[in-house]
Amino acid sequence: MNLGRHQERYCIIGNPVEHSLSPLIMNYLFHRYGLNAYYYKARVLENELGEAVQTLRGLRVKGFNVTMPHKKAILRYLSDLDDASYIIKAANTVKNVDGRLIGFNTDWVGVKRSLEFHGLNKIENAVIMGAGGAAAAALYALGQMSRGIIYIINRTYENAVGIKHEFRDLRAEIKPLLLSKENLREAIGDASLLINATPVGMGEWKSLVPPEFLKGEIYVMDMVYRPLKTKLLMDAEKAGATTIDGLWMLIIQAAEAFKIWTGIEPDILDLRRLVEANING
Ligand SMILES: NC(=O)c1ccc[n+]([C@@H]2O[C@H](COP(=O)([O-])OP(=O)(O)OC[C@H]3O[C@@H](n4cnc5c(N)ncnc54)[C@H](OP(=O)(O)O)[C@@H]3O)[C@@H](O)[C@H]2O)c1
């Protein structure tokens, strides 16, 4: 590790961060584009966030990523927010501009470009499962791509209603629903896109969606990327649907953060090869 005086510092803060793929991606990109910079990871507990931000300021880090559980809590420590992080009420990227910490949300870019990358530029009706930060990022993205109905299906109905109120200016109509088989069947039957924005399927062979609800004419995106092919995506593939795994979103949100910091737009397919080789090997 080169801690040279002129080396620029970046990092990710969160808990857990041990298995984060961000250091791999960012350090690869710094090397690839010949930048004298290094990206660290720092485990930060919930009650340590304020102190951690002070430390990062003191170290004059140029930028940092924020992951669970700090994406919402970080907002109060920032000098300014981009439109997306203001509306989504969560930031995952911070840029240090002469001591002013500016917050950005690049998760929504990860959703939008993942869909575009797979040929989906306009959407009629869509279903988002979940009503947390990742669902809010998906809703922000779909708000720019759909004028139809966006169903928010969630285990806690009140949280689905809450997200609808936060996004009341959207052109699309938001319909909050309680997570149930009946609601899933009806909403999926009416939609051309289904997004899983819950952790269900992460490290487990489970899916919220009965396989018989899936059909060939739908796009299915899972934000979970461990395993890369979740049960939901496997069932969708068997039904003939177009599937989009969570690694696309991860890579694209990271590429967007890199661009915010450096002005350089990385090659997404190059990053995909890098990360796939590392998670498989
Ligand atoms: N691929 C990527 O780049 C990327 C980026 C961001 C997030 N993600 C992933 O997206 C997922 C959600 O992240 P988040 O930040 O939105 O988390 P979050 O804010 O904690 O929200 C989690 C959501 O999932 C629901 N949920 C949790 N466990 C559930 C279960 N067993 N059954 C049904 N619903 C359940 C919660 O429902 P309640 O409201 O009832 O609690 C909530 O709506 C995580 O797996 C995360 O790793 C991936």
The ligand as an SDF file (V2000), in Angstrom:
LIG
                    3D

 48 52  0  0  0  0  0  0  0  0999 V2000
  -26.9120   -4.4250   -6.6190 N   0  0  0  0  0  0  0  0  0  0  0  0
  -26.6950   -3.2680   -6.0310 C   0  0  0  0  0  0  0  0  0  0  0  0
  -25.8650   -2.4500   -6.4530 O   0  0  0  0  0  0  0  0  0  0  0  0
  -27.5050   -2.8950   -4.8120 C   0  0  0  0  0  0  0  0  0  0  0  0
  -27.5770   -1.5610   -4.3970 C   0  0  0  0  0  0  0  0  0  0  0  0
  -28.3650   -1.2580   -3.2780 C   0  0  0  0  0  0  0  0  0  0  0  0
  -29.0150   -2.2860   -2.5870 C   0  0  0  0  0  0  0  0  0  0  0  0
  -28.8870   -3.5580   -3.0230 N   0  0  0  0  0  0  0  0  0  0  0  0
  -29.5730   -4.6570   -2.3200 C   0  0  0  0  0  0  0  0  0  0  0  0
  -30.9630   -4.3850   -2.2560 O   0  0  0  0  0  0  0  0  0  0  0  0
  -31.5040   -4.9520   -1.0650 C   0  0  0  0  0  0  0  0  0  0  0  0
  -32.3290   -3.9070   -0.3220 C   0  0  0  0  0  0  0  0  0  0  0  0
  -31.4700   -2.8850    0.1530 O   0  0  0  0  0  0  0  0  0  0  0  0
  -32.0450   -1.5870    0.9240 P   0  0  0  0  0  0  0  0  0  0  0  0
  -30.8820   -0.6940    1.1310 O   0  0  0  0  0  0  0  0  0  0  0  0
  -33.2510   -1.0650    0.2950 O   0  0  0  0  0  0  0  0  0  0  0  0
  -32.4580   -2.2350    2.3310 O   0  0  0  0  0  0  0  0  0  0  0  0
  -33.5250   -1.6610    3.3660 P   0  0  0  0  0  0  0  0  0  0  0  0
  -33.5900   -0.1740    3.2860 O   0  0  0  0  0  0  0  0  0  0  0  0
  -33.2150   -2.3420    4.6490 O   0  0  0  0  0  0  0  0  0  0  0  0
  -34.9470   -2.2220    2.8050 O   0  0  0  0  0  0  0  0  0  0  0  0
  -35.1960   -3.6080    2.7470 C   0  0  0  0  0  0  0  0  0  0  0  0
  -36.5840   -3.8370    2.1470 C   0  0  0  0  0  0  0  0  0  0  0  0
  -36.7490   -5.2450    1.9820 O   0  0  0  0  0  0  0  0  0  0  0  0
  -37.8810   -5.6830    2.7250 C   0  0  0  0  0  0  0  0  0  0  0  0
  -37.5650   -6.9880    3.3190 N   0  0  0  0  0  0  0  0  0  0  0  0
  -36.5030   -7.3030    4.1040 C   0  0  0  0  0  0  0  0  0  0  0  0
  -36.5290   -8.6050    4.4260 N   0  0  0  0  0  0  0  0  0  0  0  0
  -37.6470   -9.1300    3.8450 C   0  0  0  0  0  0  0  0  0  0  0  0
  -38.2280  -10.4260    3.8320 C   0  0  0  0  0  0  0  0  0  0  0  0
  -37.6520  -11.4600    4.4720 N   0  0  0  0  0  0  0  0  0  0  0  0
  -39.3710  -10.6310    3.1460 N   0  0  0  0  0  0  0  0  0  0  0  0
  -39.9510   -9.5910    2.4780 C   0  0  0  0  0  0  0  0  0  0  0  0
  -39.4540   -8.3320    2.4670 N   0  0  0  0  0  0  0  0  0  0  0  0
  -38.3120   -8.1120    3.1360 C   0  0  0  0  0  0  0  0  0  0  0  0
  -38.1210   -4.6430    3.7890 C   0  0  0  0  0  0  0  0  0  0  0  0
  -39.4910   -4.6620    4.1620 O   0  0  0  0  0  0  0  0  0  0  0  0
  -40.0360   -3.9190    5.4790 P   0  0  0  0  0  0  0  0  0  0  0  0
  -40.3750   -2.5110    5.0590 O   0  0  0  0  0  0  0  0  0  0  0  0
  -41.2150   -4.7390    5.8550 O   0  0  0  0  0  0  0  0  0  0  0  0
  -38.9350   -3.9860    6.4950 O   0  0  0  0  0  0  0  0  0  0  0  0
  -37.7230   -3.3620    3.0410 C   0  0  0  0  0  0  0  0  0  0  0  0
  -38.7680   -2.9050    2.2570 O   0  0  0  0  0  0  0  0  0  0  0  0
  -30.3190   -5.4960   -0.2770 C   0  0  0  0  0  0  0  0  0  0  0  0
  -30.2060   -6.8710   -0.5060 O   0  0  0  0  0  0  0  0  0  0  0  0
  -29.1260   -4.7870   -0.8750 C   0  0  0  0  0  0  0  0  0  0  0  0
  -27.9260   -5.5370   -0.7710 O   0  0  0  0  0  0  0  0  0  0  0  0
  -28.1470   -3.9020   -4.1080 C   0  0  0  0  0  0  0  0  0  0  0  0
  1  2  1  0
  2  3  2  0
  2  4  1  0
  4  5  1  0
  4 48  2  0
  5  6  2  0
  6  7  1  0
  7  8  2  0
  8  9  1  0
  8 48  1  0
  9 10  1  0
  9 46  1  0
 10 11  1  0
 11 12  1  0
 11 44  1  0
 12 13  1  0
 13 14  1  0
 14 15  2  0
 14 16  1  0
 14 17  1  0
 17 18  1  0
 18 19  2  0
 18 20  1  0
 18 21  1  0
 21 22  1  0
 22 23  1  0
 23 24  1  0
 23 42  1  0
 24 25  1  0
 25 26  1  0
 25 36  1  0
 26 27  1  0
 26 35  1  0
 27 28  2  0
 28 29  1  0
 29 30  1  0
 29 35  2  0
 30 31  1  0
 30 32  2  0
 32 33  1  0
 33 34  2  0
 34 35  1  0
 36 37  1  0
 36 42  1  0
 37 38  1  0
 38 39  2  0
 38 40  1  0
 38 41  1  0
 42 43  1  0
 44 45  1  0
 44 46  1  0
 46 47  1  0
M  CHG  2   8   1  16  -1
M  END
$$$$
